[in-house]
Each structure stands twice: as structure tokens, then as C-alpha cells.
């Protein structure tokens, strides 16, 4: 049996509410369960939608038409790099590693993180947009173990794997 309290007035701050009437009848219990179930369902659907809105395996078309998966392949001449970091002394996915990149575009900083929202997961690779800069001037990785690694030559327009040096 579900027991609900009906509160008549708000108590002072820090004082727990005192029920004026205990609602225990079967109809009150049924209504309370329905309200709780509806609230849980709404929250679950909200979280489900938020977590899948960018999921490639579940593309969605809100206009009622056919589902379409689009890929952005622009030929702008802009450059980029992605780094896949592998920890040896640090954790294997290098979560928490900080990467500093200097190019003609200036200083950019990224941190390896697995997620940034509730019930979501990101790609652990770090991405840097270089614009028209065709090369990286400096790349420094601050590993979670405390090591600092400097890489001189980083190829652009591709994914590069970097392994943490052994101590």
C-alpha cells in the first residue's frame, strides 16, 4: 500500500513537514501510483531522446519523411587533426589527459573525456580544427600520470595514435 501525505501549510525552513491527513484509501493509492508512473515515464523518455538524438544507429526525422543519415564532406581546404591517446602508466583511454596545440590559428586546448552529459558517451579522440593552417607548430600532451610529452611532427587531415611513453 502506498501512503501519501497531504500537507496543509508549509513548515518553517529546516522543519520536516507534518502530515495533516494520511491518504491510504485504494483510490488515492491508485492515483498516486499513476502519477508516479507517468512522471517516471516522462523522465525516461526525455533522457532516452536526449541520449539518442545524435546516435547514428537511431537516426530520426521529425518531419515525418524517410529517415536520412547525412555526412558532412566539405571540400573547403581547411585542415584538422585527431589524436587517439593510449595510456601506459595512465589509464588505457587516457581519460583526463590534456592536449595543447599551437598552430597559425593560435593555442587550442582539449581534454580527453568519456562523457559530458547524463547517460551519454563521447569518442575519446581529441579533435582540433586547424582552418587554413597546414601544419602544427607545437603539440604537448599532459598525461594523467604527470608525464609531459612533446611531439614535433604531427600529420594533418588524419587520425594519429599517440602512446604514452614508458617511465
Backbone as numpy.savetxt, mean C-alpha at the origin, in Angstrom:
# Nx Ny Nz CAx CAy CAz Cx Cy Cz
-28.13 -14.95 22.96 -28.98 -13.77 22.96 -28.08 -12.54 22.96
-28.40 -11.56 22.12 -27.67 -10.31 22.04 -28.32 -9.29 22.96
-27.52 -8.63 23.78 -28.06 -7.64 24.72 -27.58 -6.27 24.28
-28.51 -5.35 24.07 -28.18 -3.98 23.70 -28.60 -3.05 24.82
-27.89 -1.95 24.96 -28.24 -0.94 25.96 -28.75 0.30 25.25
-29.81 0.83 25.76 -30.34 2.08 25.23 -29.92 3.16 26.20
-29.16 4.13 25.73 -28.65 5.17 26.60 -29.54 6.39 26.49
-29.93 6.93 27.63 -30.84 8.08 27.64 -30.07 9.38 27.53
-29.00 9.56 28.29 -28.23 10.79 28.22 -26.76 10.45 28.17
-25.96 11.39 27.69 -24.52 11.17 27.60 -23.88 11.38 28.96
-23.05 10.43 29.41 -22.38 10.60 30.70 -21.22 11.57 30.56
-20.68 12.07 31.66 -19.49 12.93 31.60 -18.31 12.16 31.00
-17.35 12.88 30.48 -16.17 12.27 29.86 -15.45 11.42 30.88
-15.10 10.22 30.49 -14.37 9.31 31.35 -15.25 8.41 32.19
-16.56 8.64 32.18 -17.49 7.81 32.96 -18.20 6.88 31.99
-18.19 5.57 32.24 -18.85 4.65 31.32 -20.37 4.86 31.32
-21.03 4.62 30.19 -22.47 4.83 30.11 -23.21 3.85 31.01
-24.28 4.35 31.60 -25.12 3.52 32.45 -26.41 3.26 31.68
-26.75 1.99 31.45 -27.96 1.72 30.68 -29.21 2.08 31.46
-30.15 2.67 30.74 -31.41 2.98 31.40 -32.39 1.84 31.20
-32.19 1.07 30.14 -33.12 0.00 29.85 -32.35 -1.08 29.08
-32.46 -2.31 29.43 -31.81 -3.41 28.73 -32.82 -3.98 27.73
-32.38 -4.02 26.46 -33.26 -4.51 25.40 -32.91 -5.96 25.11
-33.75 -6.88 25.51 -33.43 -8.29 25.33 -34.51 -9.07 24.60
-35.53 -8.40 24.13 -36.60 -9.14 23.47 -36.11 -9.72 22.15
-36.74 -10.78 21.65 -36.30 -11.42 20.40 -36.30 -10.44 19.22
-37.25 -9.53 19.14 -37.28 -8.59 18.01 -36.12 -7.62 18.09
-35.80 -7.13 19.32 -34.65 -6.24 19.45 -33.37 -6.96 19.07
-33.26 -8.21 19.49 -32.08 -9.00 19.18 -31.95 -9.21 17.67
-33.03 -9.49 16.99 -33.03 -9.69 15.55 -32.65 -8.40 14.83
-33.22 -7.30 15.24 -32.91 -6.00 14.62 -31.44 -5.66 14.83
-30.94 -5.87 16.04 -29.54 -5.57 16.34 -28.60 -6.41 15.49
-28.90 -7.70 15.37 -28.07 -8.57 14.53 -28.11 -8.12 13.08
-29.26 -7.69 12.60 -29.38 -7.23 11.21 -28.56 -5.98 10.98
-28.61 -5.05 11.93 -27.84 -3.81 11.80 -26.35 -4.11 11.80
-25.91 -4.95 12.73 -24.49 -5.30 12.80 -24.06 -6.03 11.52
-24.88 -6.96 11.03 -24.55 -7.69 9.81 -24.45 -6.74 8.62
-25.37 -5.79 8.51 -25.34 -4.84 7.41 -24.09 -3.96 7.49
-23.73 -3.54 8.69 -22.54 -2.70 8.86 -21.28 -3.47 8.48
-21.19 -4.73 8.92 -20.03 -5.56 8.58 -19.97 -5.79 7.08
-21.09 -6.06 6.44 -21.13 -6.26 5.00 -20.68 -5.01 4.26
-21.17 -3.84 4.65 -20.78 -2.59 3.99 -19.29 -2.35 4.14
-18.76 -2.55 5.34 -17.33 -2.35 5.56 -16.52 -3.34 4.73
-16.94 -4.59 4.70 -16.23 -5.62 3.93 -16.24 -5.28 2.45
-17.37 -4.87 1.92 -17.44 -4.51 0.50 -16.58 -3.30 0.19
-16.54 -2.32 1.10 -15.72 -1.13 0.91 -14.25 -1.52 0.85
-13.80 -2.33 1.82 -12.41 -2.76 1.85 -12.08 -3.59 0.63
-13.00 -4.50 0.24 -12.79 -5.35 -0.93 -12.64 -4.49 -2.18
-13.50 -3.49 -2.37 -13.42 -2.63 -3.55 -12.12 -1.84 -3.54
-11.77 -1.26 -2.37 -10.56 -0.46 -2.28 -9.32 -1.29 -2.56
-9.30 -2.54 -2.09 -8.11 -3.36 -2.27 -8.01 -3.93 -3.67
-9.10 -4.02 -4.41 -9.06 -4.58 -5.75 -9.16 -3.56 -6.87
-9.23 -2.28 -6.53 -9.49 -1.30 -7.57 -8.36 -1.23 -8.60
-7.14 -1.61 -8.22 -6.05 -1.59 -9.18 -5.54 -2.99 -9.50
-6.30 -3.99 -9.15 -5.87 -5.36 -9.33 -6.06 -5.77 -10.79
-4.99 -6.21 -11.41 -5.06 -6.56 -12.83 -5.89 -7.81 -13.05
-5.95 -8.70 -12.05 -6.71 -9.93 -12.24 -8.21 -9.72 -12.09
-8.61 -8.52 -11.69 -10.03 -8.25 -11.53 -10.35 -6.85 -12.07
-10.08 -6.60 -13.36 -10.37 -5.28 -13.90 -11.87 -5.01 -13.87
-12.21 -3.75 -13.79 -13.61 -3.39 -13.60 -13.98 -2.23 -14.53
-15.13 -2.31 -15.14 -15.62 -1.23 -15.96 -16.91 -0.72 -15.33
-16.88 0.50 -14.80 -18.04 1.06 -14.12 -19.10 1.58 -15.09
-18.82 1.58 -16.37 -19.77 2.14 -17.33 -20.71 1.08 -17.89
-20.54 -0.17 -17.50 -21.45 -1.22 -17.96 -20.99 -1.88 -19.24
-19.89 -1.47 -19.81 -19.40 -2.07 -21.05 -18.51 -3.27 -20.77
-17.83 -3.71 -21.80 -16.92 -4.85 -21.67 -15.71 -4.45 -20.82
-15.18 -5.40 -20.08 -14.00 -5.15 -19.27 -12.79 -5.05 -20.18
-11.98 -4.01 -19.96 -10.80 -3.77 -20.79 -9.61 -3.55 -19.88
-8.50 -4.20 -20.18 -7.26 -3.97 -19.46 -6.37 -3.14 -20.36
-5.98 -1.95 -19.90 -5.16 -1.07 -20.72 -3.74 -1.03 -20.20
-2.82 -0.82 -21.11 -1.42 -0.71 -20.76 -0.89 0.58 -21.35
-0.14 1.33 -20.56 0.34 2.63 -21.00 1.74 2.49 -21.58
1.84 2.34 -22.89 3.12 2.24 -23.58 3.33 3.51 -24.40
3.85 4.53 -23.77 4.07 5.80 -24.45 5.47 5.83 -25.05
5.60 6.50 -26.12 6.91 6.70 -26.77 7.29 8.17 -26.61
7.58 8.58 -25.37 7.89 9.98 -25.10 9.39 10.26 -25.11
10.19 9.20 -25.04 11.63 9.40 -24.95 12.11 9.63 -23.53
11.19 9.57 -22.56 11.59 9.73 -21.16 12.17 8.42 -20.64
13.07 8.55 -19.69 13.78 7.38 -19.18 13.37 7.08 -17.73
13.68 5.86 -17.30 13.31 5.39 -15.98 14.26 4.27 -15.57
14.26 3.95 -14.27 14.92 2.73 -13.80 14.05 2.15 -12.70
14.14 0.84 -12.56 13.53 0.14 -11.45 14.61 -0.72 -10.81
14.60 -0.76 -9.49 15.57 -1.56 -8.76 14.85 -2.62 -7.94
15.29 -3.85 -8.10 14.83 -4.96 -7.27 15.96 -5.25 -6.30
15.74 -4.92 -5.03 16.79 -5.09 -4.02 16.63 -6.44 -3.32
17.75 -7.12 -3.12 17.75 -8.40 -2.42 18.69 -8.29 -1.24
18.15 -8.44 -0.04 18.95 -8.35 1.16 19.63 -9.67 1.48
20.83 -9.57 2.05 21.54 -10.76 2.54 21.69 -10.67 4.05
22.26 -9.57 4.54 22.33 -9.32 5.98 21.00 -8.77 6.47
20.33 -8.00 5.62 19.00 -7.45 5.93 17.96 -8.48 5.54
16.69 -8.11 5.68 15.63 -9.03 5.25 15.69 -9.23 3.75
15.25 -10.37 3.28 15.39 -10.78 1.88 14.77 -9.79 0.89
13.62 -9.20 1.24 12.96 -8.25 0.34 13.47 -6.83 0.52
14.41 -6.62 1.40 15.01 -5.30 1.65 13.98 -4.27 2.10
12.94 -4.72 2.80 11.92 -3.80 3.30 12.59 -2.82 4.25
12.39 -1.54 4.01 12.99 -0.50 4.84 14.25 0.09 4.24
14.76 -0.49 3.15 15.94 0.08 2.50 15.57 1.43 1.90
16.51 2.37 1.97 16.30 3.71 1.42 17.24 3.91 0.25
16.68 4.33 -0.89 17.47 4.50 -2.10 17.46 5.98 -2.49
18.66 6.53 -2.67 18.81 7.93 -3.10 19.42 7.94 -4.49
18.77 8.65 -5.39 19.23 8.73 -6.77 19.40 10.19 -7.15
20.53 10.50 -7.77 20.77 11.85 -8.27 20.96 11.75 -9.78
20.19 12.57 -10.49 20.31 12.65 -11.96 20.18 14.12 -12.33
20.13 14.40 -13.62 19.93 15.77 -14.08 18.60 16.33 -13.58
17.68 15.45 -13.26 16.37 15.86 -12.73 16.46 16.29 -11.27
17.54 15.91 -10.57 17.71 16.25 -9.16 17.73 15.02 -8.28
17.56 15.24 -6.98 17.58 14.15 -6.00 16.19 13.54 -5.88
16.14 12.21 -5.93 14.91 11.47 -5.68 15.21 10.41 -4.63
14.27 10.21 -3.72 14.45 9.24 -2.65 13.25 8.31 -2.63
13.50 7.02 -2.51 12.44 6.02 -2.39 12.80 5.09 -1.24
11.77 4.55 -0.62 11.96 3.55 0.43 11.23 2.29 0.02
11.87 1.14 0.20 11.24 -0.12 -0.14 10.19 -0.42 0.91
8.96 -0.59 0.46 7.87 -0.92 1.37 6.94 -1.92 0.72
6.38 -2.77 1.53 5.51 -3.83 1.01 4.07 -3.34 0.83
3.65 -2.40 1.67 2.26 -1.95 1.56 2.16 -0.50 2.00
1.08 0.15 1.59 0.85 1.52 2.04 -0.62 1.81 2.29
-1.42 0.77 2.41 -2.83 0.95 2.68 -3.35 -0.32 3.35
-4.55 -0.25 3.87 -5.15 -1.38 4.58 -5.43 -2.53 3.62
-4.98 -3.72 3.96 -5.19 -4.94 3.17 -4.69 -4.81 1.73
-3.53 -4.18 1.56 -3.00 -4.05 0.21 -1.53 -4.46 0.20
-1.01 -4.66 -0.98 0.38 -5.05 -1.12 0.92 -4.40 -2.38
2.15 -3.93 -2.31 2.79 -3.27 -3.44 3.92 -4.12 -3.99
4.35 -3.76 -5.17 5.56 -4.31 -5.75 6.73 -3.78 -4.92
7.68 -4.62 -4.55 8.79 -4.16 -3.72 9.88 -3.45 -4.52
9.79 -3.49 -5.84 10.78 -2.77 -6.64 10.57 -1.26 -6.48
11.66 -0.51 -6.49 11.56 0.95 -6.44 11.70 1.49 -7.86
10.89 2.48 -8.18 10.84 3.05 -9.52 11.23 4.52 -9.47
12.09 4.91 -10.40 12.49 6.31 -10.52 12.21 6.77 -11.95
11.50 7.86 -12.09 11.32 8.49 -13.39 12.44 9.47 -13.61
13.13 9.37 -14.74 14.29 10.22 -15.01 13.98 11.34 -16.00
12.82 11.31 -16.61 12.51 12.32 -17.62 13.45 12.20 -18.81
13.96 13.33 -19.27 14.85 13.29 -20.43 16.29 12.95 -20.06
16.60 12.88 -18.76 17.94 12.50 -18.33 18.20 11.06 -18.75
19.28 10.85 -19.48 19.59 9.52 -20.00 20.50 8.71 -19.12
20.92 9.27 -17.98 21.82 8.53 -17.11 21.62 8.95 -15.65
22.11 8.08 -14.77 22.06 8.32 -13.33 23.44 8.79 -12.90
23.48 9.93 -12.20 24.77 10.45 -11.73 25.25 9.71 -10.49
24.34 9.41 -9.58 24.73 8.76 -8.33 23.55 7.95 -7.80
23.86 6.76 -7.28 22.84 5.91 -6.68 23.40 5.36 -5.37
22.71 5.63 -4.27 23.16 5.19 -2.96 22.02 4.42 -2.30
22.34 3.23 -1.77 21.35 2.39 -1.09 21.74 2.28 0.38
20.80 2.66 1.25 20.98 2.51 2.70 20.19 1.27 3.10
20.90 0.16 3.33 20.26 -1.11 3.66 19.78 -1.11 5.11
18.74 -1.87 5.44 18.25 -1.95 6.83 19.31 -2.42 7.82
20.31 -3.16 7.35 21.38 -3.64 8.24 22.34 -2.53 8.65
22.23 -1.37 8.00 23.13 -0.25 8.30 24.19 -0.04 7.24
24.37 -1.00 6.35 25.35 -0.84 5.28 24.88 0.23 4.29
25.84 0.91 3.69 25.54 1.87 2.63 26.30 1.43 1.39
25.58 1.28 0.30 26.17 0.80 -0.95 26.01 1.88 -2.01
27.10 2.20 -2.70 27.07 3.17 -3.79 27.29 2.43 -5.09
26.45 2.71 -6.07 26.57 2.06 -7.37 26.88 3.13 -8.40
27.94 2.87 -9.18 28.41 3.88 -10.13 27.64 3.89 -11.44
27.45 2.74 -12.03 26.84 2.69 -13.35 25.54 1.89 -13.28
24.43 2.58 -13.53 23.13 1.93 -13.49 22.49 2.08 -14.87
22.15 0.96 -15.51 21.50 1.07 -16.82 20.08 1.64 -16.68
19.67 2.44 -17.66 18.34 3.05 -17.62 17.37 2.25 -18.49
16.08 2.52 -18.29 15.00 1.89 -19.06 14.96 0.37 -18.88
15.25 -0.09 -17.68 15.18 -1.52 -17.38 15.14 -1.75 -15.88
14.84 -2.98 -15.52 14.82 -3.39 -14.11 16.19 -3.98 -13.78
16.81 -3.46 -12.73 18.11 -3.93 -12.32 18.00 -4.55 -10.93
18.60 -5.73 -10.75 18.61 -6.38 -9.46 19.91 -6.06 -8.75
19.79 -5.62 -7.50 20.96 -5.27 -6.69 20.91 -6.12 -5.43
22.01 -6.84 -5.18 22.11 -7.68 -3.99 22.97 -6.98 -2.95
22.52 -7.01 -1.70 23.26 -6.39 -0.60 24.62 -7.07 -0.47
25.69 -6.28 -0.36 27.02 -6.89 -0.23 27.15 -7.62 1.11
27.94 -8.69 1.10 28.19 -9.46 2.31 29.05 -8.63 3.26
28.84 -8.84 4.53 29.64 -8.10 5.53 31.00 -8.70 5.70
